Amino acid sequence: MEEVLASLKLFFRFYPEIGENRSITALDPAEVAARLASLIINTVHAGLAAAYSLMRFLKFLEDSGRWSGNPESRRAVNGVLTDIICLDMRSTPIGAETAAVVSAAPAD
């Protein structure tokens, strides 16, 4: 659980631009893709951990009814995250390690 929270904190520290009022319950797909790409380029493990953690966070928002964006943007964010995770799972050993750590975190 600590790794999931740490990677979400890392991602969201850079997500809203200074002076912008963005909600973390209505993620912008293009912004998510750009921020994750930047994280992955600079620190592969941190970027991939953030992608896995964001997938869990998106599921939480959807399941709890707290997603405040439109359904299309939620599907687009989910698509971005799925693409990154699928690419990561094809590579080894980072994909397996990252998936195991994030999957082991309690869902609650």
C-alpha positions as CSV (number, residue, x, y, z in Angstrom):
1,M,0.0,0.0,0.0
2,E,2.9,2.4,0.8
3,E,4.3,2.0,-2.7
4,V,0.9,2.7,-4.3
5,L,0.5,5.9,-2.2
6,A,4.1,7.0,-2.8
7,S,3.8,6.6,-6.6
8,L,0.5,8.5,-6.6
9,K,2.0,11.3,-4.5
10,L,4.9,11.5,-7.0
11,F,2.6,11.6,-10.0
12,F,0.2,14.2,-8.5
13,R,3.0,16.4,-7.3
14,F,3.6,17.2,-11.0
15,Y,0.1,16.7,-12.4
16,P,-1.6,20.1,-11.8
17,E,0.3,22.9,-13.4
18,I,0.9,26.0,-11.3
19,G,-2.1,28.3,-11.4
20,E,-4.4,25.6,-12.9
21,N,-7.4,24.3,-11.1
22,R,-7.5,20.6,-12.0
23,S,-9.4,18.0,-10.1
24,I,-7.7,14.6,-9.5
25,T,-11.1,13.1,-9.8
26,A,-11.4,14.1,-13.5
27,L,-8.0,13.3,-15.0
28,D,-7.2,14.7,-18.4
29,P,-6.0,11.9,-20.7
30,A,-3.5,13.9,-22.6
31,E,-2.0,15.3,-19.4
32,V,-1.8,11.9,-17.8
33,A,0.0,10.5,-20.9
34,A,2.4,13.4,-21.0
35,R,3.2,13.3,-17.2
36,L,3.7,9.5,-17.3
37,A,5.9,9.7,-20.3
38,S,8.0,12.3,-18.6
39,L,8.3,10.1,-15.4
40,I,9.1,7.0,-17.4
41,I,11.8,8.8,-19.4
42,N,13.4,10.1,-16.2
43,T,12.8,7.1,-13.9
44,V,11.4,4.1,-15.5
45,H,10.4,2.3,-12.3
46,A,8.7,5.4,-10.8
47,G,6.8,6.1,-14.0
48,L,5.6,2.5,-14.3
49,A,4.7,2.3,-10.6
50,A,2.7,5.5,-11.1
51,A,0.8,3.9,-14.1
52,Y,-0.1,0.8,-12.1
53,S,-1.2,3.0,-9.1
54,L,-3.2,5.3,-11.3
55,M,-5.1,2.3,-12.7
56,R,-6.0,1.3,-9.1
57,F,-7.0,4.9,-8.3
58,L,-9.1,5.2,-11.4
59,K,-10.9,1.9,-10.5
60,F,-11.5,3.3,-7.0
61,L,-13.0,6.6,-8.4
62,E,-15.2,4.6,-10.7
63,D,-16.4,2.1,-8.1
64,S,-17.0,4.7,-5.5
65,G,-18.8,7.1,-7.9
66,R,-16.3,9.8,-7.3
67,W,-15.1,10.2,-10.9
68,S,-16.1,13.8,-11.7
69,G,-15.1,13.8,-15.4
70,N,-17.1,12.6,-18.4
71,P,-17.2,8.9,-19.3
72,E,-15.2,9.4,-22.5
73,S,-12.3,11.0,-20.6
74,R,-12.4,8.1,-18.0
75,R,-12.2,5.6,-20.9
76,A,-9.4,7.5,-22.5
77,V,-7.4,7.7,-19.3
78,N,-8.0,4.0,-18.8
79,G,-6.8,3.4,-22.3
80,V,-3.6,5.3,-21.7
81,L,-2.9,3.4,-18.6
82,T,-3.8,0.0,-20.1
83,D,-1.4,0.7,-23.1
84,I,1.5,1.5,-20.7
85,I,0.8,-1.5,-18.5
86,C,0.5,-3.8,-21.5
87,L,3.9,-2.6,-22.8
88,D,5.4,-3.0,-19.4
89,M,4.1,-6.5,-19.0
90,R,5.8,-7.6,-22.2
91,S,9.1,-6.5,-20.8
92,T,10.9,-8.4,-18.0
93,P,11.8,-8.2,-15.2
94,I,10.5,-4.7,-14.4
95,G,7.0,-5.5,-15.6
96,A,6.6,-8.5,-13.4
97,E,8.2,-6.8,-10.4
98,T,6.1,-3.6,-10.7
99,A,2.9,-5.5,-11.2
100,A,3.6,-7.8,-8.2
101,V,4.2,-4.9,-5.9
102,V,1.2,-2.9,-6.9
103,S,-1.1,-5.9,-7.2
104,A,-0.1,-7.0,-3.7
105,A,-1.4,-3.7,-2.2
106,P,-4.8,-4.1,-0.6
107,A,-7.7,-2.9,-2.8
108,D,-9.5,-1.2,0.1
